Each structure stands twice: as structure tokens, then as C-alpha cells.
């Protein structure tokens, strides 16, 4: 797993190499060329989890409560700051769940569902905006993934916010 750049790192300032990131993501697919073709034809590819990354499915309500906003730009900025790694949102279902990409086998004991080996995720093409399934926080570099510890901290904040609202 590649190191995560800090907030003052030049990696945050550089434009991501979309080709290298797409290649890294495509290699999660048994046939990487098929993933590339799917992105070219449909702007999304169905990638198996448990190979290069897993995903933690987080309900939109928990994310929005954690960052105190439903505004897409505010949510994206907050998730980028908190998690420092890729997050996909799928608006095909009414709930509009968020999928936080984490390392396969990374420790996770939260109540949110972790999707891994045997599961698939609809992954949008890097660098191509889409309204249905899209990158809320795109990967910055090949191998860029979110920390489960930081995700847990963010969701703990959501629980604290919910408790104060009651």
C-alpha cells in the first residue's frame, strides 16, 4: 500500500495521473482490458472487490451528519480532508450510499457493511464526471486508499452529533 500524503504534501497539489490510476483500478478486474472498455462505453466498470481494494458502504445520512452538510462540494471537501482517499457515491438507489475504498483485509469493526472478496462495485471512470455513480473524492495516485481508522473517527463523530440532536 502506498503512503498517504499529508495535508501539506506536494502530492495533493499535483494533478493526478488519471491514466496510471485507471490502469491500477483496471487491474482489479480479471480482464483489465474489459474494465477499460466498460469505462469507454458506459463510463463505469463493475470491479471485483478484495483484489486491490475493499469498500465500506456508508449510508448518506451518516456521512451528511458527520460533515454537517448535504451540499456536494462541502461533503467532498470534508471527506477529502478526513479520509484522504477515494470515495464513490452511487445515486442509482434512493439512499445514495457512499463507498469508501479501503485496503483489502484492513481492520474494520464498524456497523457499516464492509464489501470484499465475492462482492463487486460499480466504479466510475477516473477524470470523467458522472451524475449517477461518481467519484466524490477521486484517487490521487495508484494505490491511494482510505484509512479505516480515520473512517471510524468520522463515523464516531456522526454518532456524537446524533446523540446531541436527540
N, C-alpha and C positions, 0 to 999 in steps of 0.2 A: 504494500500500500504506500502510495506517495505521501510525503509530508504535507500537512496543511499549512498554507501560507498564513502568516499573521496579518492583523489589520493594517499594518504599515508596510507590508511586503510589496515589492515591485510586481509580484505575480498578479495581485489584484488590479494593478494599473495597466498591465499589458493586455492587448486584445487576444482573446482565446484563439487557439489554433483549431478551428472547427473541424478541419479535415482529420487531424490527429485524434480529436475527441470522438468523432464519428467512427473512425476506424477502431478505436478502443471499445466503444459500445457495441459495434457490429460483431466483434469477435466473441461476444457473449452468445451469439446465435450459432447453431451447428453449421450453418452455411452463411458466413458473413456477407457474401455477395447478395444473398436473398434479402438480408436486412437492408442493404444499400438500395436494392431495387424497390423494396417496400417504401422506404423513405422517399425515393424519387417519384413513385406512382401515387402514394397516399399520404405522404408527409408524416406517417407514423410506422413503426415496426413493432411487431409482437416479439419481445425478447424473453428468453428463459431467465429466471432468477436463480441464484445460488451458484452462478458461474463467475461472473465478475462483480456482481453486487446483489444484495437483497433489498427489499423495500419494507418500510414500516408505513402502514396505511393509517392516516390520522384524519378523523372527521374534520370538516371545515370549521365547525363550531368551536372545536378545541383550539385550532390554530388561531382563529379570529379572536377568541377570548384571550389567548396568550399574548397576542400583539396589540390588543385593544383596538382593532380595526378590521373592517371588511374591504377597505379600499385596496384594490390590487397592487398599486405601486407601494403603498405603505407596508402591506403584507410581504411583498417581495423584498423590500429593503430590510425589514426586520428579520426575515428568515435568512437572508444572506449574511447579516451581521451575526445572528445567533448560531447558525449552523455551518456556514462557510462551505457548503457543498450543495449538490444538486437536489432539487425538489421538483416533482411533476405534479400538475393538477389535472384531474380528469373530470370535465364538466358534462360527460355523457350521461351520468347518473344525477339525479336531483340533488344529492348531498354534496357533490363536488369535492370528493375526498382529495387529500394531499398524499403524495407518495414520497417519502424521504428515503433517498438512496443511501444505504449503509453497506459496510463490508460484509461479505458472506461470513457467517459464523460469529460476527461481533456480538458481544453480550447484550441481550435485551430482555428485560423482565417487566416492561410496562404492560398496561392493559390493552394497548393498541395492537392490532394484528401485525405480526411480522410475516412477510411473504418471502419464501426462499425456494429451495430446490423443489421442483414439481409445480411451481407457480410461474405465471407469465405476467409481464407488464407491458402495456402499450406505451412505447417510448417515442416521443416526437423527434423529428429531425432537428439536429443542433443548428442554431442560427436561422431557423425558419419559423416566424411567428404563426401560431395557430390559435384559434378561439376555442376549440373543443378540448383537445388534450395538448397541454403546452408546458414549457419549462417556466416555472415560477422563478427558480434560480437555476440557470444553466450550469453545467460543469465548467470549471475554469481551465482544466487540463486533464489529460488522460489519467484515470485512476482517482480523480477527485471524488471523495465520498464524505458523507456527514458522520459526525461523531455521535454515537448512541448516548454518550454521557451528556453531551450538550442538548440533544433532543429531549432526554429525560428531564433536564433542568428547565427547558422551555415549557414542557407539559406540566411540570410541578407548579410553575407559575400560573398556568391555566387553572389548576385545581385551587390554588390560593385565591385567585380572582373570583372563582365561582363561590367559594366559601364566604367571601366578603359581600357578595351580592345577595346571599340568602338572608 
